Amino acid sequence: MSKDTIVIREIEPQDNAEIEAVIRSCFHEFDIPLEGTAYTDPETSKMFQSYQNDNDAYFVIECNGRVEGGGGVKPLSLSDTDTCEIQKMYFSKKVRGQGYGRALFEKCIEKAKALSYKTCYLESASQLKAAIHIYESYGFKHLEGALGNTGHYSCGVWMIKNL
């Protein structure tokens, strides 16, 4: 991908359809349940609008003008104000395995720290083994169950890290 132009930037209104397509395609590719996940989350079709508060952010990976992935930080629903959640981190095949996901993940962690969060939580599906390995490599620890109220009851992996 050396001749490709790769940019990690904040989401813009015109990115909604492309990031929604990337997110939804991952569920079919990895055979992740659709119900109780980001697939049926109402925010998935309006990602720009869903990340417009002072205490959240969503970033996309753009490759040659097309959105090929994304991930965001938001307060953990029904939790203390010091805990954020890394959310909706999905990537197309085009950018996987080349370090861009790790770079975006680091950007989310840095944003969480800049927003003064003390703890970072995330949920994932057991099928996403490469992602879970990255989370573990950054010091995220597995939990026995979910925190907050994300509505993603089909996610079977819950992790947390002090920032």
N, C-alpha and C positions, 0 to 999 in steps of 0.2 A: 504493500500500500504506500510505498515511499512517494509515488507520484500523485497520490491523492491528497486533497486538502482536507485536513481534519481539524475541527474546531469544537471545543467544549464551551458552551455558552448558556445563559439563562434562557428559559423557554419564552417564545413569543406566540401571539395569538394564532398565527398561521401554521404553527407546528402541531396543533391539536390532532388533526387527522393522521398525520404521519406517525406520531408517537403512539397514538391509539392502535394503529395497525401493527407496529412493532410489538407492543405489549401483548395484544391478542394473539399474534402469530406464535409467540413463545409458548403459550398454553397448549396449543395444538401440537407443536413440535416436541415438547417434553411430556405430553400426556398428563398435564396438571389439571385437577378438577376445575371446572368453570364456575360453579356455584361456590359462594363463600370465599372468593378470591378477588384479586384486582380485576379479573375478567368481567365480573358483573358489578363492580364498584361504580356508582354513578360518576365519580370523579374522572374515570378513565377516558371518557369521551370529551371532557372539558378540562384538560390538564392545566392549560394556562390560567383559566379562571380559578382553579382550585388552589393555586399557589400564589396568591396576591396579598397575603397578609405580611405584617412586619416580622413575624417569627417563623417564616417558612421560605423555601426556595426550591425550584426545580430546574435542573440543568439537562440539556440535550447534547448528544454527540452528533455533529453534522459532518457528513462526508460528501464532498463535492456537491454541496447544496441540498442534500437529502438528510433528513433526520434518521439516524440508524440506532439510536438508543437514548436512554435517559435514566435519571434517578433524582430523588428529592429528599428534603428534610422538612418535617412538620412536627408540631407538638403531638405527643402521643395522646390520643383521645381518651378522655376520662382518667387522666393521670395527673401527677403533680406537674407543676409548670417547669420543673428542671429537667424533664425527660422528653427527648425528641424521638422520632421514629424515622429511620431511613426507609423510604417508600418507593414503590413502583420503579425498581431498578431492573430494566430489561434491555437487551441488546440484540440486534439482528445478527445473523450469521456473518455478515460482511465485516463486522468490527470485533467479533469475539476472538479471544485468544491472542490479541496483539497488544494488550496492556492498556487499552482505552477504558475498559470497565474499571480497572484498578485506579486509573487516574481520576475518573469521575467519582468513584467511591471516596478517594482521598479528598476531593473537592467538597463532597457532602460532609465529611467529618470536619474539615476545616470550617465550613459554614456553620455547622452545629456549634463548634467552639466559639466562633465569632458572635453567634446569637446567644451566647452565655448559657447554653445547655450544659448540665453536669453529667447526664447519663444519656446514652444512645441505645435504642432498642430497635430490633428489626425482626421481621417474620419472613420465612421462606418456605419453599416446598422441598421435600427431600430429594426430588428429581434433579434439583439444581446443584449438583455436587461441586462443580467448579466454583460457583458463587459462594457456597458454604465454606469451602476451603479458603477462599480469599478473606471472608469474614473472620474465620479462626486465626488466620495469619496476622490480622490486625488486633488480636487480643479479645475478640468477642467470645463470650462464654455461653454455653447452651443453658437454657432454662427448662424446667419440667413442664411449663405451661405458658399460656399467653398472658400478656399484661395489657392493661387498658381495655378499650373496646373498639377494635379496628373493624369488626364485622367480617374479618377474613378467617372464619372458623375452619376452613379446609387447609389452612397452612399448618404444617406439622412440625416446623422448626422455628424455635423462638430463641433469640440471642440478645445479649446485653453487654455493654461496656461502659465503664466510667471514663469520662473524657478528661 
